Amino acid sequence: MDAEEIAEGRERWEKRYAHAAKRDADFTTLSGLEVEPVYGPPEGTEDPRMARIGWPGEFPYTRGLYPTGYRGRQWTIRQFSGFGNAEQTNARYKMLLGAGGGGLSVAFDMPTLMGRDSDEPASLGEVGHCGVAIDSTADMDRLFAGIGLGGVTTSMTISGPAVPIFCMYLAAAERQGVDLSTLDGTLQTDIHKEYIAQKEWLFPPEPHLRLIGDLMEYCAANIPRYKPLSVSGYHIREAGSTAAQELAFTLADGFSYVELGLSRGLDVDVFAPGLSFFFDAHIDFFEEIAKFRAARRIWARWLRDVYGAKTERAQWLRFHTQTAGVSLTAQQPYNNVVRTAVEALAAVMGGTNSLHTNALDETLALPTDQAAEIALRTQAVLRDETGVTNVADPLGGSWYVEALTDKIEAEAEDLFLQILALGGEAGEDPAAVARDAADRHEIGPVTSGILRGIEDGWFNAQIAEAAFTYQRQLEDGTKHIVGVTELTNTVTSDLEILRVSGDVEAGQNALLAQRRAGRDNAAVERALADIVAAARGTANLIEPILEAARAEATLGEICGALRDEWGEYRENAAI
């Protein structure tokens, strides 16, 4: 890009910056030095990289979605939390909000994640241990007691039974008197990553995709601010993928959901802003920053050039970040505070929209109050003491960061080609194939490749190979983990960790029995029958599931009715 084009770009950015809202804050260094809101090539110079880098708030959004960066709006501090029963988690939420948290992020226990009731035999010993137990809307009432759902953004990390859980959330909001159209938050719902990495599914892929499509339609029509689909790369990375694999597989999943919306006849400029992303911030500082910058650039280009998105908001990739749980060590756990701080800083330097920082004891158990507070304060220190919010994309233009951004982008694009080839679209124009599929209301080329890759075990093999390579590097000394593979002597004593009492399970089961005895069981049976009837036809499933939630049907009953209709998924063994 020549000097004149760069000057024109800066002038465009200056106009947008001048008219954008800014925080009332002191944008100087600790020593009082004035800093510019953005930096670029010196005046009068050429820089060929600028065509790919651009300016903050300008396509392809490599440098961020907003011209002001964090000068306009800082990232949302959102702590992932849930344990025991609804009352215990409610108390933790109030502590987090009082300590500076800006939104809630709900962690569910394993029975809930698998669409099971707490009193089912398969739930024995798991109730409340890795998150909060939710069996019916009454639990949602207890979970958010004293927390107005109309005034707080709520993220829920759940995929397989996401729709029934979401309907319970809606019913709880109705009971608070909240206008559902005003609700704001995010539901994970990303089922592809379950087959690829986390392995928490209920049904075969097609019924899950139908539920997601129904949810997208419902939210677009009735709850426009709510993001019904958070596409998750976090679990892909935690399973052992490389940064480029996390990026490529996650964005490919996102492209698939765009194709799903198009196949439903939805306008991409209307539904695409309701898609958000969830990435891992791992320990390699610069690689993670490059990954986030490449993600925005790839998404914007594909949404515009392949799927025909015309508006900025439809081309934006908004993402939440969580620091890497897999990087935490049980050995010398206080080292985890440093790891989390570095990973959080990478997320911020990469332009995350919201952030969760892991606690130092999460490799051993759910966080104690003290550990959760340290994790929360880590974000506050980064936000308020380091000066990183003063400048948009402060590492933009770094020779290393830009080269690494380009390299990760190129690796991701190569993986996209492999996914398209799995679906039989090698050498085809993705845009043309996607348009043809949408016109026929059929799945698109990326979706075809993902489904084939799941069935054939291709994704599993890719991630397993990456994880094996890293483990081999640890064992031969090429890579190191402090306190594990080197510097293993320590004066640190064992931590006191949070333990969930068995009384939680007994109490939850007793409450569940009381609810079943006290509800209108005829209304529940009618609601479940309506769900099955809708599942056998083509009607949108959200309303009948919402009616079941209002009637206090349990999660296990709703998911069980759909399991009986659609069957369960069994993964093919990969050899």
Secondary structure as UniProt FT lines:
FT   HELIX           3..19
FT   TURN            30..31
FT   TURN            43..44
FT   TURN            48..49
FT   HELIX           50..53
FT   TURN            56..57
FT   TURN            59..60
FT   TURN            62..63
FT   TURN            67..68
FT   HELIX           69..71
FT   STRAND          76..81
FT   HELIX           86..98
FT   TURN            99..100
FT   STRAND          103..108
FT   HELIX           110..113
FT   TURN            114..115
FT   TURN            118..119
FT   HELIX           121..123
FT   TURN            124..129
FT   HELIX           137..143
FT   TURN            144..146
FT   TURN            149..150
FT   STRAND          154..157
FT   TURN            160..161
FT   HELIX           162..175
FT   TURN            176..177
FT   HELIX           180..182
FT   STRAND          185..187
FT   HELIX           192..193
FT   HELIX           194..198
FT   HELIX           205..222
FT   TURN            224..225
FT   STRAND          229..232
FT   HELIX           234..238
FT   TURN            239..240
FT   HELIX           243..263
FT   TURN            264..265
FT   HELIX           268..271
FT   HELIX           272..274
FT   STRAND          275..281
FT   HELIX           285..305
FT   TURN            306..307
FT   HELIX           312..315
FT   STRAND          319..323
FT   HELIX           325..327
FT   TURN            333..334
FT   HELIX           335..349
FT   TURN            350..351
FT   STRAND          354..356
FT   TURN            360..364
FT   HELIX           369..385
FT   TURN            388..389
FT   TURN            394..397
FT   HELIX           399..422
FT   TURN            423..424
FT   TURN            426..427
FT   HELIX           430..439
FT   TURN            440..441
FT   HELIX           445..456
FT   HELIX           458..476
FT   TURN            483..485
FT   HELIX           502..518
FT   HELIX           521..536
FT   HELIX           542..550
FT   TURN            551..552
FT   HELIX           555..566
//
